[in-house]
Amino acid sequence: MAEPTSRRDQVEENLEEKLVDILQPEVEAAATTPPAEETEKPAQTTDKDFFHALGGWGALLDIGLPWIAFLIVYAATDHNLRIALIVAVGCGAAVAVLRLVRKQALRNVFGGFVGVLISAWVANRTGNAKDVYVPGLLTNLGYGALYLITVLIRWPLFGVLYGLITQTGTAWRKDPAMLKGFSRATLVFVGLFAIRLIVQVPLYFTGSLNALGIAKIGLGLPFYALALWLAYAVLRGSLPPEKWAETRDHVTHLLRGNKK
């Protein structure tokens, strides 16, 4: 009776070996291939990725180049307002066309170009070159007041925008660190608008056009970059490392047009 049992055992061993041979490729593939969720998960971003998603240094040039052109042309043409306005608007249009050709984002170009158009219209109507800066002064006053009010009522604008673009609603308000971080970051830009007004308003009323133009440029590109960096640093310093990484990833992927 031992012989049939031995043969049965041998047959079972042979079947097991064949089954292992058949399934081995699938087992190895499963061990080396990450789960579907991991392959679809976007790569973790860095601080550099976040800055580039905002537009990088090119975004600052999109906004400021028309104003630099206006100041240079106005001085070079012996204060010919019409020519300076035409060149400034032309520079804004040229930047927009360049971004379109290169299939790049137009959000910064659009904001800068519309600002130049409005300023050119105002200055052309009044015939006074310094009035080209009036829309900018009013814009800074309006934005500064808006940002400050949102902080005072504990609904900081940066937090509201974060909830909208990440589709997380008001969840950030339940986290004390995030509420504090977004409030501080928003206050940085309140300071930006306040300093612009403190410097430029007296220059406007004294008719110091050259100084006003220089202040416009100096408090535009470089100062905006400084404020952006400060707001970024304040927000990062206010959040725990894991919370900051999650917040940065959300915003970066959404700015790029990807879903997190």
C-alpha positions as CSV (number, residue, x, y, z in Angstrom):
1,M,0.0,0.0,0.0
2,A,3.0,2.3,0.4
3,E,3.7,2.4,-3.3
4,P,0.4,4.0,-4.5
5,T,0.8,6.6,-1.8
6,S,4.3,7.4,-2.9
7,R,3.2,7.7,-6.5
8,R,0.4,10.0,-5.5
9,D,2.8,12.2,-3.6
10,Q,5.1,12.3,-6.6
11,V,2.3,13.4,-8.9
12,E,1.2,16.1,-6.5
13,E,4.8,17.4,-6.3
14,N,5.1,17.5,-10.1
15,L,1.8,19.4,-10.3
16,E,3.0,21.9,-7.7
17,E,6.3,22.5,-9.6
18,K,4.4,23.0,-12.9
19,L,2.0,25.4,-11.1
20,V,4.9,27.4,-9.7
21,D,6.5,27.6,-13.2
22,I,3.3,28.8,-14.7
23,L,2.6,31.5,-12.0
24,Q,6.2,32.6,-11.5
25,P,6.2,35.4,-14.2
26,E,3.0,36.9,-12.8
27,V,4.4,36.8,-9.3
28,E,7.6,38.5,-10.3
29,A,5.7,41.1,-12.2
30,A,3.5,41.8,-9.3
31,A,6.5,42.2,-7.0
32,T,8.3,44.7,-9.3
33,T,5.3,46.7,-10.5
34,P,4.0,49.4,-8.0
35,P,0.2,49.5,-7.3
36,A,-1.9,51.6,-9.7
37,E,-2.4,54.3,-7.1
38,E,1.4,54.8,-6.8
39,T,2.0,55.0,-10.5
40,E,-0.8,57.6,-10.9
41,K,0.4,59.7,-7.9
42,P,2.1,62.9,-8.9
43,A,5.7,63.2,-7.9
44,Q,6.4,65.2,-4.7
45,T,7.2,68.8,-5.6
46,T,10.0,71.1,-4.3
47,D,10.1,74.8,-3.4
48,K,11.7,75.5,-6.9
49,D,8.7,73.7,-8.6
50,F,6.3,75.9,-6.6
51,F,8.1,79.1,-7.8
52,H,8.1,78.0,-11.4
53,A,4.4,77.1,-11.3
54,L,3.7,80.7,-10.3
55,G,5.4,81.8,-13.4
56,G,9.0,82.3,-12.2
57,W,10.9,85.4,-13.1
58,G,9.2,85.5,-16.5
59,A,5.9,86.4,-14.7
60,L,7.5,89.5,-13.2
61,L,8.8,90.6,-16.6
62,D,5.3,90.1,-18.1
63,I,3.9,92.6,-15.7
64,G,6.7,95.2,-15.5
65,L,8.1,95.4,-19.1
66,P,5.5,97.8,-20.4
67,W,6.1,100.2,-17.6
68,I,9.8,100.2,-18.1
69,A,9.2,100.9,-21.8
70,F,6.9,103.8,-20.9
71,L,9.4,105.5,-18.7
72,I,12.3,105.1,-21.1
73,V,10.4,106.2,-24.2
74,Y,8.8,109.1,-22.3
75,A,12.2,110.4,-21.3
76,A,13.9,109.7,-24.6
77,T,11.2,111.5,-26.7
78,D,11.2,114.7,-24.6
79,H,8.0,113.8,-22.7
80,N,5.9,112.8,-25.7
81,L,3.0,111.1,-23.9
82,R,1.3,109.6,-26.9
83,I,4.4,107.9,-28.2
84,A,5.3,106.5,-24.8
85,L,1.8,105.1,-24.3
86,I,1.8,103.5,-27.7
87,V,5.2,101.8,-27.0
88,A,4.0,100.6,-23.6
89,V,0.8,99.1,-25.0
90,G,2.8,97.6,-27.9
91,C,5.3,96.0,-25.4
92,G,2.4,94.4,-23.5
93,A,0.9,93.1,-26.8
94,A,4.2,91.7,-27.9
95,V,4.7,89.8,-24.7
96,A,1.2,88.4,-25.0
97,V,1.9,87.2,-28.6
98,L,5.2,85.7,-27.5
99,R,3.6,83.7,-24.7
100,L,0.9,82.5,-27.1
101,V,3.4,81.4,-29.7
102,R,5.4,79.5,-27.0
103,K,2.1,78.1,-25.6
104,Q,2.8,79.5,-22.1
105,A,0.4,80.8,-19.4
106,L,-1.2,84.2,-20.1
107,R,-2.5,84.9,-16.6
108,N,0.3,87.4,-15.7
109,V,0.4,88.9,-19.2
110,F,-3.3,89.5,-19.1
111,G,-3.2,91.3,-15.8
112,G,-0.2,93.5,-16.8
113,F,-1.6,94.3,-20.3
114,V,-5.1,95.3,-18.9
115,G,-3.4,97.5,-16.4
116,V,-1.4,99.3,-19.1
117,L,-4.5,99.8,-21.3
118,I,-6.4,101.3,-18.4
119,S,-3.5,103.6,-17.4
120,A,-3.0,104.6,-21.0
121,W,-6.6,105.5,-21.5
122,V,-6.7,107.6,-18.3
123,A,-3.5,109.5,-19.1
124,N,-4.6,110.1,-22.7
125,R,-7.9,111.5,-21.5
126,T,-6.4,113.9,-19.0
127,G,-3.3,114.7,-21.1
128,N,-1.2,114.6,-18.0
129,A,1.6,112.0,-18.0
130,K,1.5,111.5,-14.2
131,D,-2.1,110.3,-14.4
132,V,-0.8,107.1,-16.1
133,Y,0.0,106.0,-12.5
134,V,-3.5,106.8,-11.0
135,P,-5.0,103.4,-11.8
136,G,-2.0,101.7,-10.1
137,L,-2.4,103.9,-7.0
138,L,-6.1,103.2,-6.8
139,T,-5.5,99.5,-7.3
140,N,-2.9,99.3,-4.5
141,L,-5.4,101.2,-2.2
142,G,-8.2,98.8,-3.1
143,Y,-6.1,95.6,-2.8
144,G,-4.5,96.7,0.4
145,A,-7.9,97.4,2.1
146,L,-9.3,94.1,0.8
147,Y,-6.4,92.0,2.1
148,L,-6.4,93.8,5.4
149,I,-10.2,93.3,5.9
150,T,-9.9,89.6,5.2
151,V,-7.3,89.2,7.9
152,L,-9.2,91.2,10.4
153,I,-12.3,89.1,10.0
154,R,-10.2,85.9,10.1
155,W,-10.8,84.9,6.6
156,P,-7.4,85.7,5.1
157,L,-7.6,86.0,1.3
158,F,-4.7,83.6,0.7
159,G,-6.6,80.9,2.7
160,V,-9.8,81.5,0.8
161,L,-8.0,81.2,-2.5
162,Y,-6.3,78.0,-1.3
163,G,-9.6,76.5,-0.3
164,L,-11.0,77.3,-3.8
165,I,-8.2,76.1,-5.9
166,T,-7.7,72.9,-3.9
167,Q,-11.4,72.3,-3.6
168,T,-11.0,71.8,0.1
169,G,-13.4,74.5,1.0
170,T,-13.0,76.0,4.5
171,A,-11.1,73.0,6.0
172,W,-8.0,75.1,6.4
173,R,-9.8,77.3,8.9
174,K,-10.1,74.4,11.3
175,D,-6.3,74.1,11.5
176,P,-4.8,76.8,13.7
177,A,-1.4,76.6,12.0
178,M,-2.9,77.1,8.5
179,L,-5.1,79.9,9.7
180,K,-2.1,81.7,11.2
181,G,0.1,81.0,8.2
182,F,-2.4,82.3,5.6
183,S,-3.1,85.4,7.8
184,R,0.6,86.2,8.0
185,A,1.2,85.6,4.3
186,T,-1.8,87.9,3.5
187,L,-0.4,90.6,5.8
188,V,2.9,90.6,3.9
189,F,1.0,91.8,0.8
190,V,-0.9,94.3,2.9
191,G,2.5,95.7,3.7
192,L,3.5,95.6,0.0
193,F,0.5,97.8,-1.0
194,A,1.0,100.1,2.0
195,I,4.6,100.8,1.2
196,R,3.8,101.5,-2.5
197,L,1.2,104.1,-1.5
198,I,3.5,105.7,1.2
199,V,6.2,106.2,-1.4
200,Q,4.3,107.0,-4.6
201,V,1.4,109.2,-3.4
202,P,3.6,112.1,-2.2
203,L,5.5,111.9,-5.5
204,Y,2.3,112.0,-7.5
205,F,1.0,115.1,-5.7
206,T,4.4,116.9,-6.0
207,G,4.5,116.1,-9.8
208,S,7.8,114.3,-9.5
209,L,7.2,112.2,-12.6
210,N,10.7,110.8,-13.0
211,A,10.9,109.8,-9.4
212,L,7.4,108.4,-9.6
213,G,8.4,106.3,-12.6
214,I,11.5,105.0,-10.9
215,A,9.4,104.2,-7.8
216,K,6.9,102.4,-9.9
217,I,9.5,100.1,-11.4
218,G,11.5,99.6,-8.2
219,L,8.4,98.8,-6.1
220,G,7.0,96.7,-9.0
221,L,9.2,93.8,-10.1
222,P,11.9,93.7,-7.4
223,F,9.5,94.5,-4.5
224,Y,6.9,92.1,-5.7
225,A,9.5,89.4,-5.8
226,L,10.6,90.2,-2.3
227,A,7.0,90.2,-1.0
228,L,6.3,86.9,-2.7
229,W,9.4,85.4,-1.2
230,L,8.5,86.7,2.3
231,A,4.9,85.5,2.1
232,Y,6.3,82.1,0.9
233,A,8.8,82.0,3.8
234,V,6.2,83.1,6.4
235,L,3.7,80.4,5.3
236,R,6.3,77.7,5.2
237,G,7.6,78.7,8.7
238,S,4.1,78.7,10.1
239,L,3.2,75.2,9.1
240,P,4.6,71.8,10.3
241,P,6.9,70.2,7.6
242,E,4.4,67.6,6.6
243,K,1.6,70.1,6.3
244,W,3.7,72.5,4.3
245,A,4.7,69.7,1.9
246,E,1.0,68.9,1.3
247,T,0.0,72.5,0.9
248,R,2.9,73.2,-1.6
249,D,2.1,70.0,-3.6
250,H,-1.6,70.9,-3.8
251,V,-1.0,74.4,-5.2
252,T,1.9,73.5,-7.5
253,H,0.1,70.6,-9.2
254,L,-3.1,72.7,-9.6
255,L,-1.2,75.7,-11.0
256,R,0.4,73.3,-13.6
257,G,-3.1,72.0,-14.5
258,N,-2.7,68.6,-12.9
259,K,-4.9,67.0,-10.3
260,K,-3.4,66.0,-7.1
